[in-house]
Amino acid sequence: MVVTALAIIAGVVVPQMTSIMDDAKSSALLKDLHEFTFAIERYRIDHNGGTPDLIQNDTLVQLLQMTDSDGNIGSGPQYPYGPYLLTVPKNALNGVTRVFRVNTAPPTSLSSRVGWIYHPASGQIWAGLYPDLIDLSVVQSDASVSVSGGS
């Protein structure tokens, strides 16, 4: 009888914990997406409407370093703008911090992509919605993950 009661309690508590964890990941993802979007907008204000367009080492380096009014990276008084972010936030759904460039906005199939998806011409950024932590070796250049890539 005790075992049955514990099984019933576990059947109620475990799904609620999973739901709470999913809600926490979604909240963290939205917070980080807002932070990223806000950094891009501040960059645009300082750079006469221009968007950051330099992706190096899978990140938008112009948001992480000081720039001049033309977006050139450097240090010293001639580079008064930025940094706009201290680090690139980790996508809470899949654990990837990489920024991937796309040439069309909005991008297709965000549900099979990881990290952050960025369209430099518009300055828009989206979160890859692939829901599992992944091995970065299975990520393709467009941020998509093959179906067998999840863990």
KEKE-3310 file (N, C-alpha, C; in steps of 0.2 Angstrom, whole numbers, plus 5000, padded with zeros to 4 digits):
npx = (5004:5010:5019:5011:5006:5017:5021:5010:5011:5024:5020:5013:5021:5034:5030:5027:5039:5046:5039:5041:5055:5056:5049:5058:5069:5064:5061:5073:5079:5071:5075:5088:5088:5081:5091:5102:5095:5093:5106:5111:5102:5107:5120:5116:5111:5122:5130:5125:5113:5118:5121:5129:5141:5151:5156:5166:5175:5163:5155:5147:5158:5159:5150:5155:5167:5176:5172:5174:5165:5162:5162:5174:5185:5194:5205:5207:5205:5199:5190:5176:5164:5154:5159:5145:5139:5145:5148:5143:5127:5123:5112:5098:5091:5098:5111:5121:5132:5136:5135:5126:5126:5113:5105:5092:5078:5063:5072:5071:5064:5067:5066:5075:5087:5102:5109:5112:5104:5107:5104:5112:5109:5097:5098:5092:5089:5088:5083:5089:5079:5081:5078:5087:5103:5118:5131:5143:5150:5140:5134:5128:5134:5123:5118:5109:5104:5106:5093:5098:5107:5104:5105)
npy = (4994:5006:5007:5009:5021:5029:5028:5034:5047:5050:5049:5061:5071:5071:5074:5087:5093:5092:5100:5112:5114:5115:5127:5136:5135:5141:5154:5158:5158:5168:5179:5180:5182:5194:5202:5201:5206:5219:5224:5224:5234:5245:5246:5249:5262:5269:5268:5275:5268:5257:5239:5226:5217:5208:5192:5183:5168:5162:5172:5188:5199:5213:5217:5213:5220:5235:5249:5260:5273:5268:5254:5248:5238:5240:5248:5261:5280:5283:5273:5273:5266:5253:5240:5230:5218:5207:5194:5181:5175:5159:5148:5143:5132:5122:5124:5130:5143:5149:5160:5160:5165:5170:5172:5175:5182:5180:5166:5149:5135:5135:5126:5115:5121:5127:5137:5154:5163:5174:5188:5199:5210:5215:5215:5207:5194:5177:5164:5147:5134:5120:5107:5100:5097:5096:5088:5098:5094:5089:5100:5109:5121:5130:5131:5120:5104:5087:5075:5063:5069:5074:5072)
npz = (5000:5004:4994:4983:4986:4985:4972:4966:4970:4965:4951:4950:4954:4946:4932:4935:4939:4927:4919:4926:4924:4910:4909:4915:4907:4895:4900:4903:4890:4883:4891:4888:4874:4873:4879:4870:4858:4863:4864:4851:4846:4854:4848:4835:4837:4841:4830:4819:4813:4808:4807:4818:4809:4809:4811:4820:4825:4828:4834:4837:4836:4837:4846:4858:4860:4860:4848:4834:4826:4814:4816:4817:4826:4841:4853:4865:4865:4852:4850:4855:4858:4865:4875:4871:4876:4889:4887:4875:4877:4883:4874:4881:4879:4871:4875:4867:4862:4850:4836:4821:4804:4794:4778:4774:4781:4790:4796:4791:4799:4813:4824:4821:4823:4832:4845:4841:4829:4816:4806:4797:4788:4792:4806:4815:4827:4831:4842:4841:4841:4844:4855:4864:4873:4863:4854:4847:4836:4827:4822:4808:4796:4794:4807:4809:4815:4813:4814:4821:4829:4842:4860)
capx = (5000:5014:5023:5006:5005:5023:5020:5005:5014:5029:5017:5011:5027:5039:5028:5027:5046:5048:5036:5045:5062:5055:5047:5064:5073:5060:5061:5081:5080:5068:5079:5095:5086:5080:5098:5105:5092:5094:5113:5111:5099:5111:5125:5113:5110:5129:5133:5120:5108:5122:5121:5135:5141:5157:5156:5173:5175:5156:5152:5147:5164:5158:5146:5159:5173:5175:5172:5173:5158:5162:5161:5180:5187:5201:5205:5209:5200:5196:5185:5172:5158:5154:5156:5137:5138:5151:5149:5138:5124:5122:5105:5096:5088:5103:5118:5126:5133:5138:5131:5126:5124:5108:5104:5085:5074:5065:5075:5067:5064:5071:5066:5080:5093:5104:5113:5108:5103:5108:5103:5116:5106:5091:5100:5087:5092:5083:5086:5088:5074:5082:5077:5092:5110:5120:5138:5144:5152:5135:5130:5130:5136:5117:5115:5104:5106:5102:5089:5102:5112:5102:5108)
capy = (5000:5012:5007:5011:5028:5033:5028:5039:5053:5051:5050:5068:5076:5071:5078:5094:5095:5093:5106:5118:5114:5118:5134:5139:5136:5146:5160:5160:5159:5174:5184:5181:5184:5201:5205:5201:5211:5226:5225:5225:5240:5250:5246:5253:5269:5272:5267:5278:5263:5251:5233:5223:5212:5204:5186:5179:5163:5161:5177:5195:5202:5220:5218:5211:5224:5243:5250:5267:5274:5264:5247:5245:5236:5243:5251:5268:5285:5283:5268:5275:5263:5247:5234:5230:5212:5204:5187:5179:5170:5152:5146:5138:5125:5117:5125:5133:5150:5151:5164:5158:5170:5168:5177:5177:5184:5176:5160:5143:5129:5136:5120:5111:5124:5128:5143:5160:5164:5181:5191:5205:5215:5218:5216:5203:5188:5172:5158:5141:5130:5113:5107:5096:5098:5093:5088:5103:5091:5087:5106:5111:5128:5134:5130:5115:5098:5081:5071:5059:5073:5075:5067)
capz = (5000:5004:4987:4978:4987:4983:4965:4964:4971:4959:4945:4950:4955:4941:4927:4937:4939:4920:4917:4929:4921:4903:4910:4917:4901:4891:4903:4902:4883:4882:4894:4884:4867:4874:4880:4863:4854:4866:4863:4844:4845:4856:4843:4829:4839:4841:4823:4813:4811:4805:4812:4818:4804:4809:4815:4821:4831:4830:4839:4835:4840:4838:4852:4864:4860:4858:4841:4832:4823:4808:4818:4817:4833:4843:4860:4865:4864:4846:4849:4861:4858:4867:4873:4872:4880:4891:4884:4871:4882:4881:4872:4887:4876:4868:4877:4862:4862:4843:4832:4814:4800:4789:4772:4774:4787:4795:4794:4791:4803:4819:4828:4820:4824:4839:4846:4839:4821:4815:4800:4798:4785:4796:4813:4818:4829:4834:4846:4839:4846:4845:4862:4868:4873:4858:4852:4842:4830:4822:4820:4802:4795:4795:4814:4809:4818:4810:4819:4825:4833:4849:4865)
cpx = (5004:5018:5018:5006:5011:5023:5015:5008:5020:5026:5014:5016:5032:5036:5028:5034:5048:5045:5039:5051:5061:5053:5053:5068:5070:5061:5069:5082:5077:5072:5085:5093:5085:5087:5102:5102:5093:5101:5114:5108:5103:5117:5122:5113:5117:5132:5129:5116:5112:5122:5128:5135:5147:5157:5163:5172:5168:5153:5152:5152:5162:5153:5150:5166:5171:5176:5172:5166:5157:5161:5168:5182:5194:5200:5208:5203:5196:5191:5181:5166:5158:5159:5149:5135:5145:5153:5143:5134:5123:5114:5103:5093:5093:5110:5123:5126:5135:5133:5132:5123:5119:5107:5097:5082:5067:5068:5070:5068:5069:5071:5071:5087:5095:5108:5109:5109:5103:5108:5106:5112:5100:5093:5096:5091:5087:5086:5084:5084:5075:5082:5082:5099:5113:5128:5139:5147:5147:5131:5133:5131:5129:5114:5110:5108:5102:5098:5093:5107:5110:5105:5103)
cpy = (5006:5013:5011:5019:5032:5033:5033:5046:5055:5052:5057:5073:5076:5075:5086:5097:5096:5099:5113:5119:5117:5125:5138:5140:5141:5153:5163:5162:5166:5180:5186:5184:5192:5205:5206:5206:5218:5228:5227:5232:5246:5251:5250:5260:5272:5272:5269:5273:5257:5245:5230:5217:5207:5198:5183:5174:5162:5165:5183:5199:5210:5222:5217:5216:5231:5244:5258:5267:5270:5256:5244:5243:5238:5245:5258:5273:5285:5278:5268:5271:5256:5246:5234:5223:5210:5198:5186:5174:5164:5151:5141:5132:5120:5119:5128:5140:5153:5155:5162:5163:5167:5174:5179:5178:5183:5169:5154:5138:5130:5130:5115:5114:5126:5135:5149:5161:5171:5183:5198:5211:5218:5219:5212:5196:5184:5167:5152:5137:5123:5112:5103:5098:5094:5093:5093:5100:5090:5094:5108:5119:5133:5134:5124:5109:5092:5078:5067:5063:5075:5070:5067)
cpz = (5000:4997:4982:4979:4984:4975:4962:4965:4966:4953:4944:4950:4949:4935:4928:4937:4932:4917:4919:4926:4914:4904:4911:4911:4896:4893:4902:4895:4881:4885:4890:4877:4868:4875:4874:4859:4856:4864:4856:4843:4848:4851:4837:4831:4839:4834:4817:4810:4808:4810:4812:4813:4804:4814:4814:4826:4833:4834:4835:4839:4841:4844:4859:4865:4859:4851:4840:4829:4817:4809:4818:4825:4835:4851:4860:4864:4858:4845:4856:4863:4861:4873:4875:4876:4883:4888:4880:4876:4878:4879:4877:4885:4874:4870:4873:4862:4855:4840:4824:4810:4795:4784:4771:4780:4786:4793:4795:4796:4809:4824:4827:4821:4831:4839:4844:4832:4820:4808:4800:4794:4788:4804:4818:4821:4832:4838:4842:4844:4847:4853:4867:4867:4867:4858:4847:4836:4825:4820:4813:4801:4796:4802:4814:4812:4815:4816:4823:4829:4840:4854:4871)
residu = (MET:VAL:VAL:THR:ALA:LEU:ALA:ILE:ILE:ALA:GLY:VAL:VAL:VAL:PRO:GLN:MET:THR:SER:ILE:MET:ASP:ASP:ALA:LYS:SER:SER:ALA:LEU:LEU:LYS:ASP:LEU:HIS:GLU:PHE:THR:PHE:ALA:ILE:GLU:ARG:TYR:ARG:ILE:ASP:HIS:ASN:GLY:GLY:THR:PRO:ASP:LEU:ILE:GLN:ASN:ASP:THR:LEU:VAL:GLN:LEU:LEU:GLN:MET:THR:ASP:SER:ASP:GLY:ASN:ILE:GLY:SER:GLY:PRO:GLN:TYR:PRO:TYR:GLY:PRO:TYR:LEU:LEU:THR:VAL:PRO:LYS:ASN:ALA:LEU:ASN:GLY:VAL:THR:ARG:VAL:PHE:ARG:VAL:ASN:THR:ALA:PRO:PRO:THR:SER:LEU:SER:SER:ARG:VAL:GLY:TRP:ILE:TYR:HIS:PRO:ALA:SER:GLY:GLN:ILE:TRP:ALA:GLY:LEU:TYR:PRO:ASP:LEU:ILE:ASP:LEU:SER:VAL:VAL:GLN:SER:ASP:ALA:SER:VAL:SER:VAL:SER:GLY:GLY:SER)
# end
